[in-house]
Amino acid sequence: MMKMLFQKECLPSGFLVFVCALLFGMGCKQKQTISPEGYRIDKPQIVPLGKVLNEISGICFNKENGDLLAISDSKEQVFELDLRNIKLKDYTSKVVPKDSDLEDLVKVNANLYLLMSRGEIVELPEKATDTAGMKTYALNLGGVNDFETLYYDPSINSLVMLCKTCAHEKGSGTRTAYRFDLKTKTFDSTEFYTISKDDVKAVLKTDNAKFDPSAAAIHPLNKRLYILSSAGNLLVVTDTRGKVAEAYELNPDLFPQAEGIAFAPNGTMFISNEKKFGKPTLLVFPYQTETEKKK
């Protein structure tokens, strides 16, 4: 087990109380700015992470204990971010093949699903110690394709993969989603939906927006899809079929390389940044309902 890979000496005082308050639904009385409803994306709680997660590329919320699970591009396992004790622990052994280039992960019931950049999903039992239960599912698109985004949609009991850049998208002005049915353990034979890059630009009122999805998750309360684009420093909000509703430019000082997003059941949002100019970070955003704002 790895010890204290969060850099505890850098944490703000009272951080343990802050995180526990978020996880158990206490509001945060702050004035709303240009942010998604219920958040202040300019006012995160910043948690420095240790060098093991320099290339943190995906996170998901673990409902069993209220912690986060995380992966890193160059590692061969899943880690657990213990938010209460500020520790990084091994969640699985080194069971993923070398050079897999892991980009995202989802936990559904007792299984983990890890996304490889070439468009393959690796299924593992939770807390796996060997490769006995490992299965791999390939989308098998033609050409050179790059995926960084995998999320779970409980309304259809499916995983959804989003192209960061895929060969067939060239010149189309779209980003494409593909559905993996968890009941049949198969990909659909056709695309699930597409997102128009022009729609993102229209909402932002700029022709220069770059939309290459790097992470996504469905909000547990409003049921909308929140998509990060590290390239372009964007947060895009859509419905669960890719219709763009909102888009926000992110401050690159706070979001130097945002490649992971997850939500707690009460709406607390977590965004992870790979190391770029300094240390990797976890950003924590409390969620305020309309009732909490009025208190």
N, C-alpha and C positions, 0 to 999 in steps of 0.2 A: 504493500500500500504506500502511496506517495504522501508525504507529509507537508502540509502548509504550503501548497503551491499557489494559493492566493498570496499576494504580498501584504500581509496583515498590517505591517507597520505603516502602509500608505493609506489605509482605510480611514474614512472620516469617523470621528467619535460618534457613538450611538448608532453605528450602522446595523448592529444586530437587532436593536429595537426597531429600526426603520424597516428592515426586511420583514421581520415578523409581523409588523403592522400591515405591510402591504399584502402579505399572504393571507391575512385574516380579515382583510376588507376595510381597514380604517382609511378614511379619506385624507386628502392632502389639500389644504386650503390655499390654492394659488390661482392667480388670475389667468384665464385662457388667452393664449396668443395664437398665431397662425399655426395651428396644429390640428390633428384629427380630434374629433369630439371626445372630450374627457381626458385629454393628455396635454402636457407641456413638453414638446419635443426639444425645447431649448433649455430645459431645466432637469436633466437626468441626475440620478444618484450614480456616480461613477465608481466602479469597483475595479482596481487594477488586478490583472491576472498574472500568473507566473509564466515563465518561459516555456513550460511544457505546452502551453496553449498559444504560442506565438502565431500558429497558423490555424487557430480555431475557425472552423468552416461551417459549423452547424450546431444548433442547440434545440432541445425540446423539453417541455415541462413533464416531470414525472409525478403524476397524480398520487402515486402510492405514498410519497413522503414529502411532497412539496419542494423538492430540489430540482435542479436542472441536469440533463444529460448533455454531453458535448463530445464532438469529435474534432480532430485536427488533421489537416491534409496529409501530413507526413507520418502519422501514427497508425497503428494497426489494431486499435482497440477503442472502446467507449469509456469515457470518464464521467464521474458524477461530481457536480458542483454542489457541495453541502453549504447551503446559504445560512444555516443557523450557526454552524461552528467555523465557517470560513475556511473550509478545507477542500482540496481536490483529492478524490479517491478513485481507484480503479473500479469500474463497473463491470467490465468484462476483462478477460485475459487478452493477450495479443493473438487474436484468432483471425483477423482479416489479412488476406494475402498482401505482401509487400507491393508497393507501386499501384495500389488500388485507387489512389487519389480520391479519398472520401470527401464529399461536399455537403451532405445534409443527412439528417436522421429523424426518424419518427418512432415513437413507442406506441403500439396498439395492444392493449391487454398484456399478455406475457411475451410478446415478440418485439424485437427491434428490426427496423428496416433502414438500411444504410444506402445512400445514393452514391454511386461512382460516376465520375464526370462524363464518362463515355455513354451513359444512359443505361446502366444496369443497377438493379436493386438487389442487395444482399439481405437475406432474412436470417436472423439469429434468435435463439432463445434468449430472454433477458438473463443477464449475469453469466453469459456463456463462458466456460473455461476451456473449451476445445471446439473443434470444427464439426463435431458429430451431427449437429442439427442445422448446419449451414446450408442454405439454398440460394441460388442465384437466378435472377430472371432478367432477360435482356429484351429491350425494346426493338433492337435490330433495325434502326433507321439506316438508310444509305448515306454515304458521304461522311464528312467530318462534322461531329456534333459535340456540343459542350453543354452539360447540365450542372446547375448548382442548387436547384430548388426542388424539394420534396415536401409535401404536406399531406395531412390526413383530413378528409372530408367525411365526418360521421354520418351525414345525411344520405350518403350513397355507399357507405362502408367501403371506401376506396382511397388509395393513395393517388396523388396527382403530381406529375413531374412537369416542370416548366423549362423550356429551352432558354438557356442564356444566349447562345447563338447556335442555330442548326442550319445545315447545308441547304435544305429546301426553302428556308425563309429568305434567302438572298433576293433582294428586290421586292419583297412582298409587303414590307412595312408592318410585319406582325411578329408576335412571339406566340409560340404554340404550346398548348397543354396536352398531356397524354394521361389517360386514366388507367390505373392498375386495380382491378377488382380483387378485393381481399377474400371474397368467397370462392371464386374460381381460380385465384392466383394467376390471372392472365391479363395482358394488356388488351385494350380495345384495338380493333383493326384499323380504326380511323382516329383522327385527332378529336380531343374532347371539346376544346374551344380554342379560340385565338384572342389575343389582346392587340388592339390597334395602337401602334406607336404614335400615330397621328392624334389619336384621342388623348394620349398622355400629354402630348405637346399642346393640344388645344386647352386642356384644363390648366396647364402651367402658364399658358400664354407666351410660349417661346418655341422657336423652331430648332433650338439647339439641345433639347433634352435628349439624353442617352438612356435608353431603357433596356438593360440587360439583366434580367432577374437573378438575384443572388441568394434569396431566401424568401419564404412566405409562410404564413399561418393564418388560420381562420379565427377571428375574434370570438370568444366563447359566449359573449352576450349579444352583440349586434349582428353576428353571423356573417360579417363581411370579410373579404380576403385582404390582408395587408401584405404587400409585396415590396421587398427591398431591392434596389438596384445600386450596388456598390459603385459600379461605373455610372457616373452621372450624379451620384449622391442624391438618390430619390427614395421616397416612400410613396407608393401608389396604392390606393384603396379601390377595390372593385367588388362587384357581386361575385358569387361563386361560379359564374360562367364568363368571367373576364370583362364585363362591362365596366368601364372606368367611371368612377364617381368622384374621386378626389386625387390630388397629387401634391406632394410637398417636397420642396428642396431642403436637403439636410446640410447642416453646417459641417464642412469637412474636418474642422478642428475637433468636433465631438464624434463624428462618424467617418474616420479616415478610411476604413475598409469594412463596412458593415456587411457581414455574411451569415448572420444567424438571427432568427427572431422566434420568440415563443411567448405564450400567454399563460398566466395562472387562471384558474377558474373564475376569479373575481375581476378579471380584466387587467391586472398588472402586466405590463409589457416589458419584456427583456430583449435587448438587442446586443449582440456581441460583435466586437471589432477585432480583426486580425492585427498583429503588430505591423505597423507601417513606418511611422516616424518615432514611435516610442514603445510603450508596452501594450500588449493586448488588453482590452477592457470589456467589462460587462456594464451596460447601461440599464438602469432600472427606472421605470416610469409608472407611478401609481395611476389608477384609473378612477375618475370621479364621475359618479352618476349625478343627474340633475338635483336629486334630493341632497346629496352630500355637498354640492356647491352652495346650497342655500343655508347650510348650517353655520 
